[in-house]
Amino acid sequence: MGDRLENKVAIITGAASGIGRETALRFAREGARVTLADRNRDGGEKTRSLVEGAGGEAHFVPVDVSKVDQVEGMVEQTVERFGGLDVLVNAAAVLIRTPPLAEVDERLWDLTMSTNLKGLFFCCKYAIPAMLRTGGGSIINLASQAGLRGYGQSLPYAVSKAGVIHLTTTAASQYTSQGIRINVIAPGPVDTPQLRGSTASSEVLREREEQHPLGRVARPDEIANVILFLASDEASYISGSTFLVDGGAASSAR
């Protein structure tokens, strides 16, 4: 156990699996009390059990981040239970493969935007006032390399993640002076249930790994380590920044 987040209270969305789950475990090991938020009740309760098994304190709240009343309630429950809010990690997202732009179904566009962008906006909207009441905090948003370079297999996903990056830099310009640091991480492919589902086959995933300069995609804990750094006081002079965490793939492609 460490103390990098000792006495900190955090909300992690998308905590039922993947990066969200690994982040919850890292936070708990560093002393944070954590609200775990996800639509997946079984996965969320599993993460809570893992956090408590690691000696941490966690509370699971079933939340669809695209529903404003549920997000508001999530923040209220966190403050009531733990006494405040110091860290928000927006990891909830959906990735749905779609055809080219002219063939994209409106329903899939709306679903992606509602979760990945509007839902993240709602989380920031209600977390920021709670942080301001106690003197500040840290928000870490999860975007994607697709938000920087596009992603041909899902236009809605790429556009939503570009929006996350721009939302982050704009929000940082508004709240950094008030003590809230807001940063965004843009990972490359990460070995999560979402990635494995979006590739549609193990062969496609293997091809991605073979083409990567490190010979593999990232592990969720490798992204969680960056999130932990940005949440901690070690990153006290960092706000409004975008961190591309892709194992060197972008530089190798030049």
C-alpha positions in Angstrom: 0.0 0.0 0.0 1.2 3.5 -0.8 0.0 7.0 0.2 0.0 9.0 -3.0 -3.8 9.6 -2.7 -4.0 9.4 1.1 -7.3 11.0 2.3 -8.4 11.6 -1.3 -11.9 10.8 -2.5 -12.4 9.8 -6.1 -15.1 8.9 -8.6 -14.2 6.5 -11.4 -16.7 6.0 -14.2 -16.5 2.9 -16.4 -15.2 1.1 -13.3 -16.7 -2.3 -14.1 -13.8 -3.5 -16.3 -10.7 -2.5 -18.2 -9.0 0.8 -17.5 -11.6 1.9 -15.0 -11.2 -1.3 -12.9 -7.4 -1.1 -12.9 -7.5 2.6 -11.9 -9.8 1.8 -9.0 -7.4 -0.8 -7.7 -4.4 1.5 -8.1 -6.2 4.3 -6.3 -7.2 2.0 -3.5 -3.7 0.8 -3.0 -2.6 4.5 -2.8 -5.1 5.3 0.0 -8.1 6.8 -1.9 -11.7 6.2 -1.1 -13.5 5.4 -4.3 -16.9 5.6 -5.8 -17.2 3.1 -8.6 -19.7 4.1 -11.3 -20.9 1.9 -14.2 -24.0 0.7 -16.0 -22.8 -2.9 -15.5 -23.9 -3.8 -12.0 -22.2 -7.2 -11.9 -18.9 -5.9 -13.1 -19.1 -2.9 -10.7 -19.8 -5.1 -7.7 -16.9 -7.3 -8.8 -14.6 -4.3 -8.9 -15.8 -3.2 -5.4 -15.0 -6.7 -4.1 -11.5 -6.6 -5.6 -10.9 -3.1 -4.2 -12.0 -4.2 -0.7 -10.0 -7.3 -1.0 -6.9 -5.1 -1.7 -7.6 -3.2 1.6 -9.4 -0.3 0.0 -12.7 1.4 0.6 -15.2 1.6 -2.3 -18.8 2.3 -3.0 -20.5 1.1 -6.2 -23.2 3.3 -7.8 -25.0 2.0 -10.9 -24.9 5.0 -13.3 -25.7 5.6 -16.9 -23.5 8.7 -17.5 -25.8 9.9 -20.3 -28.6 10.4 -17.8 -28.1 13.7 -16.0 -30.1 12.9 -12.9 -28.1 9.7 -12.4 -24.8 11.6 -12.7 -26.0 14.3 -10.2 -27.0 11.6 -7.8 -23.6 9.9 -8.1 -21.8 13.0 -7.1 -24.2 13.7 -4.3 -23.9 10.2 -2.9 -20.1 10.5 -3.0 -20.0 13.7 -1.1 -22.5 12.5 1.4 -20.7 9.2 2.0 -17.0 10.4 1.9 -17.3 14.1 2.8 -16.1 15.6 -0.4 -14.6 15.0 -3.9 -11.0 15.4 -4.9 -10.6 13.3 -8.1 -12.8 12.4 -11.1 -11.7 9.9 -13.7 -14.0 9.8 -16.7 -13.3 6.3 -18.2 -16.8 5.4 -19.3 -17.2 5.0 -23.1 -18.5 2.9 -25.9 -16.8 1.9 -29.1 -19.0 0.6 -31.8 -17.7 -0.2 -35.3 -19.6 1.6 -38.0 -19.5 1.9 -41.8 -18.3 5.0 -43.6 -19.9 8.4 -42.8 -22.7 8.3 -45.3 -23.9 4.9 -43.9 -23.7 5.7 -40.2 -27.0 5.1 -38.5 -28.2 8.1 -36.5 -29.0 5.8 -33.5 -25.4 4.7 -33.2 -24.1 8.3 -33.6 -26.4 9.5 -30.8 -25.5 6.5 -28.5 -21.8 7.2 -28.9 -22.1 10.9 -28.4 -24.4 10.6 -25.4 -22.0 8.3 -23.5 -18.6 9.4 -24.6 -19.1 13.2 -24.8 -22.3 14.3 -23.2 -21.9 11.9 -20.3 -18.4 13.1 -19.7 -19.7 16.7 -19.7 -22.4 15.8 -17.2 -19.7 14.2 -14.9 -17.5 17.3 -15.0 -20.6 19.6 -14.6 -21.5 18.1 -11.2 -18.0 17.2 -10.0 -16.5 20.7 -10.4 -18.8 22.5 -7.9 -18.1 19.7 -5.4 -14.4 20.2 -5.9 -14.6 24.0 -5.7 -16.3 23.7 -2.3 -13.2 22.0 -0.8 -10.5 24.0 -2.6 -9.9 22.1 -5.9 -9.1 18.7 -7.3 -8.0 16.8 -10.4 -10.1 15.6 -13.4 -8.6 13.0 -15.7 -10.6 12.4 -19.0 -10.0 9.4 -21.2 -9.9 10.1 -24.9 -8.1 8.0 -27.5 -5.5 8.3 -30.2 -8.6 8.2 -32.4 -9.4 11.7 -31.2 -6.1 13.0 -32.5 -5.7 11.0 -35.8 -9.2 9.6 -36.6 -10.4 6.0 -36.7 -11.7 4.8 -39.9 -13.8 2.0 -38.4 -15.9 4.3 -36.2 -16.4 7.9 -37.2 -18.7 8.6 -34.1 -16.1 7.3 -31.7 -13.3 9.3 -33.3 -15.3 12.5 -33.3 -16.5 12.0 -29.7 -12.9 11.5 -28.5 -11.8 14.6 -30.3 -14.6 16.4 -28.5 -13.3 15.1 -25.2 -9.8 16.5 -25.9 -11.3 19.9 -26.7 -13.6 19.9 -23.8 -10.7 19.2 -21.5 -8.5 22.0 -22.7 -11.4 24.5 -22.6 -12.5 23.4 -19.1 -8.9 23.7 -17.9 -8.7 27.3 -19.2 -11.8 28.0 -17.0 -11.0 26.2 -13.8 -7.2 25.8 -13.4 -7.0 29.2 -11.7 -9.6 27.9 -9.1 -7.5 24.9 -8.2 -8.9 22.2 -10.5 -6.4 20.6 -12.8 -8.0 19.0 -15.8 -6.1 16.7 -18.2 -6.8 14.2 -20.8 -5.1 10.9 -21.8 -5.3 9.6 -25.3 -4.3 5.9 -25.2 -3.6 3.7 -28.2 -5.2 0.2 -28.3 -5.5 -1.2 -24.8 -6.3 -4.9 -24.1 -9.8 -4.5 -22.6 -13.1 -6.3 -23.1 -14.2 -3.2 -25.2 -11.2 -3.5 -27.5 -11.7 -7.2 -27.9 -15.3 -6.7 -28.7 -14.7 -3.9 -31.2 -12.1 -5.8 -33.2 -14.7 -8.5 -33.8 -12.0 -11.2 -33.9 -8.9 -12.4 -32.2 -7.1 -12.4 -35.6 -7.6 -8.6 -35.9 -6.2 -8.1 -32.4 -3.1 -10.2 -33.2 -2.5 -8.1 -36.4 -2.6 -4.9 -34.3 -0.1 -6.4 -31.9 2.2 -7.6 -34.7 2.2 -4.1 -36.3 2.9 -2.3 -33.0 6.5 -1.2 -32.4 6.4 -2.9 -29.0 4.8 -6.0 -30.4 1.7 -5.7 -28.2 -1.1 -3.4 -27.2 -1.2 -1.7 -23.8 -2.3 -3.3 -20.6 -5.0 -1.5 -18.6 -2.7 -1.1 -15.6 -0.2 0.8 -17.8 -2.9 3.5 -18.5 -3.9 3.4 -14.8 -0.4 4.3 -13.8 -0.6 7.5 -15.9 -4.0 8.3 -14.4 -2.6 7.9 -10.9 0.2 10.3 -11.6 -2.2 13.0 -12.9 -4.5 12.5 -9.9 -1.6 12.8 -7.4 0.1 15.9 -6.1 3.1 14.9 -8.2 1.3 16.4 -11.2 0.6 19.7 -9.3 1.8 21.9 -12.2 0.1 20.0 -15.0 -3.3 21.1 -16.3 -4.9 21.4 -19.8 -2.5 18.8 -21.2 -3.1 15.9 -23.6 -1.0 12.8 -23.0 -0.7 10.4 -25.9 0.0 7.0 -24.4 0.5 4.7 -27.4 3.8 2.9 -26.9 5.5 4.9 -29.6 3.1 3.9 -32.4 2.6 7.5 -33.6 6.3 8.3 -33.8 7.1 5.0 -35.5 4.5 5.7 -38.2 6.2 8.9 -39.4 
